Amino acid sequence: MNRYEIIIYWSEEDAAFVAEVPELPGCMAHGDSYEKALKSAKNAIRLWIDTAKEFGDPIPKPKGRKLVFA
């Protein structure tokens, strides 16, 4: 599994948890629980990458985060 950042938050408007993948434009998912939103986001990432490959579009590498200890 690729290690893309997934941001999950509650949306009052949608009455659901929304999961966004900022490094993959337009890649989002939702669920009625945090866990379901995360599972849907992982599936959305796979579909996003498969579609990009099919059309020969570039696939961004996960940026990840570096931990800095002071």
C-alpha positions in Angstrom: 0.0 0.0 0.0 1.3 3.4 -0.8 1.8 5.8 2.1 -0.2 8.8 1.2 -1.4 11.2 3.8 -5.1 10.8 4.6 -7.0 13.5 6.4 -10.2 12.4 8.1 -12.8 14.8 9.6 -16.4 14.9 10.5 -18.7 16.9 8.1 -21.9 18.2 9.7 -23.2 19.1 6.2 -22.7 15.5 4.9 -23.4 13.8 8.3 -20.4 11.6 7.6 -16.7 11.3 8.1 -14.8 12.6 5.1 -11.4 11.3 4.1 -9.2 13.5 1.8 -5.9 12.5 0.1 -4.3 15.8 -0.6 -1.4 14.5 -2.7 -3.8 12.9 -5.2 -6.1 15.6 -6.7 -9.8 14.8 -6.3 -9.2 11.7 -4.2 -11.7 11.6 -1.5 -14.0 9.2 0.3 -16.5 9.1 3.1 -18.1 6.8 5.7 -20.5 6.8 8.6 -17.6 5.9 10.9 -13.9 6.9 11.1 -12.9 3.3 10.2 -15.2 3.1 7.2 -14.0 6.4 5.9 -10.4 5.2 6.2 -11.2 1.9 4.4 -13.0 3.8 1.6 -10.0 6.2 1.3 -7.6 3.3 0.9 -9.8 1.9 -1.9 -10.1 5.3 -3.5 -6.3 5.6 -3.5 -6.0 2.2 -5.3 -8.7 3.3 -7.9 -7.0 6.7 -8.4 -3.6 5.0 -9.1 -5.1 2.4 -11.3 -6.9 5.1 -13.4 -3.8 7.2 -13.6 -1.8 4.2 -14.9 -4.5 3.3 -17.4 -4.4 6.8 -18.9 -0.6 7.2 -18.6 -0.9 10.1 -16.1 1.9 10.8 -13.6 1.5 9.3 -10.1 2.9 11.5 -7.3 5.2 9.7 -4.9 4.0 9.9 -1.3 5.8 12.8 0.5 5.6 11.4 3.9 6.6 13.4 6.9 10.0 13.6 8.5 10.1 13.7 12.3 12.4 16.2 13.8 13.5 15.7 17.4 15.0 18.7 19.3 
